[in-house]
Amino acid sequence: MPVVPALRQPSRTLVIAAAAVPLALAVLADDVRVRRRLQTARRDPLTGLADRAALMDHTTRLSATHREQLHVLVADADGLKTVNDSLGHAAGDLLIAAIGRRFGAWAEARGGLAARLGGDEFGAAVLLPATATVREVTALRDQLAQPIPCGTELLRPAVSIGTARAADLPDAADASRILRGADMAMYRVKNGQARCGYVATRHDAYTPAVHGRRPGRPGTHLPVG
């Protein structure tokens, strides 16, 4: 009788590998979902901008790779309380959202990241040539101050912007120091101590905090305890 060759059994290794492929894809898909949820959680719901932590991460990365070009800006929407008091908080939210979108688009066009720092303040880490700073910041201020339709009204925001250039600060100045410098620069512009385009000095970046806040912020006059 003819000998019938035995059927070859599939390799156990191949079976295990084949079974592992769907598992690996499931893990990858779950990781993507988690990352997306984290990204959503780290975005301000009103403006769609990133949060302070994301801005700090981005500033740290740019500082390590493009320190000579890194600029951090802080913008403050002046007169928000007046809008809230006269037209309501919905109008104030509209103002913040519009400025946030404009600020975000400006930063993204320069390969940077914009974030809402809280209240009516925004921050951005971008790469700019040092020679273009004043011109760029002045153009940004004018762009952010464009009228915003609000029902039958036109909101006319006024915006103060301060800048910190990483290259002007000590190499040891980390992201929080650079942001502190930009925040102090904005405060000087806001109070008329400096003109638009003012760039933070080392002194600005190393100004001591009061109760964890920039000197002059609401609440810094209160005693600790």
C-alpha positions as CSV (number, residue, x, y, z in Angstrom):
1,M,0.0,0.0,0.0
2,P,1.2,3.5,-0.8
3,V,2.6,5.4,2.2
4,V,0.6,8.5,2.9
5,P,2.9,11.3,4.1
6,A,1.9,12.7,7.5
7,L,0.3,16.2,7.4
8,R,2.7,18.9,8.7
9,Q,1.4,20.6,11.8
10,P,1.5,24.4,11.7
11,S,4.5,25.8,13.5
12,R,3.7,26.6,17.1
13,T,5.8,29.7,16.8
14,L,3.7,31.0,13.9
15,V,0.5,30.3,15.7
16,I,1.6,32.2,18.7
17,A,2.9,35.1,16.6
18,A,-0.4,35.2,14.6
19,A,-2.3,35.3,17.9
20,A,-0.1,38.1,19.2
21,V,-0.7,40.5,16.3
22,P,-4.3,41.3,17.2
23,L,-3.3,41.8,20.8
24,A,-0.5,44.2,19.8
25,L,-2.8,46.2,17.6
26,A,-5.4,46.4,20.5
27,V,-2.7,47.6,22.8
28,L,-1.5,50.2,20.3
29,A,-5.1,51.4,19.7
30,D,-5.7,51.7,23.4
31,D,-2.4,53.7,23.8
32,V,-3.6,56.1,21.0
33,R,-6.9,56.6,22.8
34,V,-5.2,57.3,26.1
35,R,-2.9,59.8,24.4
36,R,-5.8,61.6,22.8
37,R,-7.7,61.8,26.1
38,L,-4.6,63.2,27.8
39,Q,-4.2,65.8,25.0
40,T,-7.9,66.8,25.3
41,A,-7.5,67.0,29.1
42,R,-4.5,69.3,28.7
43,R,-6.4,71.8,26.5
44,D,-8.4,74.8,27.7
45,P,-12.1,74.1,26.8
46,L,-12.8,77.8,26.0
47,T,-9.9,78.5,23.6
48,G,-8.7,75.1,22.6
49,L,-5.2,76.1,23.6
50,A,-2.8,73.9,25.5
51,D,-2.3,74.3,29.3
52,R,0.7,75.8,31.2
53,A,2.3,72.3,31.7
54,A,2.3,71.7,27.9
55,L,3.8,75.1,27.3
56,M,6.6,74.4,29.8
57,D,7.3,71.1,28.1
58,H,7.5,72.8,24.7
59,T,9.7,75.6,26.0
60,T,12.1,73.1,27.6
61,R,12.4,71.2,24.3
62,L,13.0,74.3,22.3
63,S,15.5,75.7,24.8
64,A,17.6,72.5,24.4
65,T,17.6,72.6,20.6
66,H,17.1,76.2,19.4
67,R,17.9,78.4,22.4
68,E,19.3,81.2,20.2
69,Q,15.9,81.6,18.5
70,L,13.6,80.8,21.3
71,H,11.2,83.5,22.4
72,V,8.5,83.2,25.0
73,L,5.6,85.7,24.9
74,V,2.9,86.5,27.5
75,A,-0.2,88.4,26.3
76,D,-2.8,89.9,28.6
77,A,-6.3,91.0,27.4
78,D,-6.7,94.4,29.1
79,G,-10.2,95.5,30.2
80,L,-11.8,92.0,30.4
81,K,-13.5,93.0,33.7
82,T,-15.1,96.0,32.0
83,V,-16.5,93.7,29.2
84,N,-17.8,91.2,31.8
85,D,-19.5,94.0,33.9
86,S,-21.0,95.9,31.0
87,L,-22.0,93.1,28.5
88,G,-21.9,89.9,30.7
89,H,-19.6,87.0,31.1
90,A,-20.7,85.4,27.8
91,A,-19.2,88.4,26.0
92,G,-16.1,88.1,28.1
93,D,-15.8,84.4,27.1
94,L,-16.2,85.3,23.5
95,L,-13.4,87.9,23.8
96,I,-11.1,85.3,25.4
97,A,-11.9,82.6,22.9
98,A,-11.3,84.9,19.9
99,I,-8.0,86.2,21.2
100,G,-6.9,82.6,22.1
101,R,-7.6,81.4,18.6
102,R,-5.7,84.3,17.0
103,F,-2.8,83.8,19.4
104,G,-2.8,80.0,18.7
105,A,-2.8,80.5,15.0
106,W,0.1,83.0,15.2
107,A,2.2,80.6,17.2
108,E,1.4,77.6,15.1
109,A,2.4,79.4,11.9
110,R,5.9,79.8,13.5
111,G,6.2,76.2,14.6
112,G,5.4,77.2,18.2
113,L,2.8,76.4,20.9
114,A,0.4,78.7,22.6
115,A,-1.3,78.1,25.9
116,R,-3.9,79.8,28.1
117,L,-2.1,80.5,31.4
118,G,-5.3,81.3,33.2
119,G,-7.9,84.1,33.3
120,D,-7.1,86.6,30.5
121,E,-3.4,85.7,30.1
122,F,-1.9,83.6,27.3
123,G,1.7,82.4,26.7
124,A,3.5,81.1,23.6
125,A,6.9,79.6,22.9
126,V,8.1,80.3,19.3
127,L,11.2,80.6,17.3
128,L,11.9,84.1,16.0
129,P,15.0,85.8,14.6
130,A,16.2,88.3,17.2
131,T,16.1,91.2,14.7
132,A,12.4,90.6,14.1
133,T,11.2,90.7,17.7
134,V,9.8,94.2,18.0
135,R,8.2,94.1,14.5
136,E,6.7,90.7,15.1
137,V,5.3,91.5,18.5
138,T,3.8,94.8,17.4
139,A,2.1,93.1,14.5
140,L,0.8,90.4,16.8
141,R,-0.6,93.0,19.2
142,D,-2.4,94.7,16.3
143,Q,-3.8,91.4,15.1
144,L,-5.1,90.4,18.6
145,A,-6.7,93.8,19.0
146,Q,-8.8,93.5,15.9
147,P,-12.6,94.1,16.6
148,I,-14.7,91.0,17.6
149,P,-18.4,90.9,16.7
150,C,-20.6,90.3,19.7
151,G,-24.3,90.5,18.8
152,T,-24.9,94.1,17.9
153,E,-21.7,95.2,19.6
154,L,-18.1,95.2,18.5
155,L,-15.6,94.3,21.1
156,R,-12.3,96.1,20.8
157,P,-9.8,94.4,22.9
158,A,-6.6,96.0,24.1
159,V,-3.7,93.6,24.5
160,S,-0.4,93.9,26.4
161,I,2.5,91.6,25.3
162,G,5.8,91.0,26.9
163,T,8.7,88.9,25.5
164,A,11.6,86.9,27.0
165,R,14.5,85.8,24.7
166,A,16.2,82.7,26.0
167,A,19.5,83.8,24.6
168,D,19.5,86.9,26.8
169,L,19.2,84.9,29.9
170,P,21.7,82.7,31.7
171,D,22.0,79.1,30.3
172,A,20.8,77.9,33.7
173,A,17.5,79.8,33.2
174,D,14.9,77.0,32.7
175,A,11.4,77.2,31.2
176,S,9.8,78.7,34.3
177,R,12.4,81.5,34.5
178,I,12.0,82.3,30.8
179,L,8.2,82.5,31.3
180,R,8.7,84.6,34.4
181,G,10.7,87.1,32.4
182,A,8.0,87.3,29.7
183,D,5.3,87.7,32.3
184,M,7.3,90.6,34.0
185,A,7.9,92.2,30.6
186,M,4.2,92.1,29.9
187,Y,3.4,93.6,33.2
188,R,5.8,96.5,32.5
189,V,4.2,97.1,29.1
190,K,0.7,96.9,30.7
191,N,1.6,99.5,33.3
192,G,3.2,101.9,30.9
193,Q,6.8,101.3,32.2
194,A,7.9,99.9,28.8
195,R,6.7,100.0,25.2
196,C,5.4,97.1,23.1
197,G,8.3,94.9,22.1
198,Y,10.1,95.2,25.4
199,V,12.3,92.2,26.0
200,A,12.8,90.9,29.5
201,T,16.1,91.3,31.2
202,R,17.9,88.9,33.6
203,H,16.4,91.0,36.5
204,D,12.9,90.4,35.1
205,A,13.4,86.7,34.9
206,Y,14.8,86.5,38.4
207,T,12.3,88.8,40.1
208,P,11.2,87.0,43.3
209,A,7.7,85.7,43.4
210,V,5.3,86.9,46.1
211,H,3.1,84.1,47.4
212,G,4.0,82.2,44.3
213,R,2.8,85.0,42.0
214,R,4.3,87.8,40.0
215,P,4.6,91.0,42.1
216,G,1.6,93.2,41.3
217,R,-0.8,90.4,40.7
218,P,-4.1,90.4,42.7
219,G,-3.5,88.7,46.1
220,T,0.2,89.4,46.4
221,H,-0.5,92.1,49.0
222,L,-2.2,89.7,51.3
223,P,-0.3,88.3,54.3
224,V,0.8,84.6,54.3
225,G,-1.0,82.4,56.8
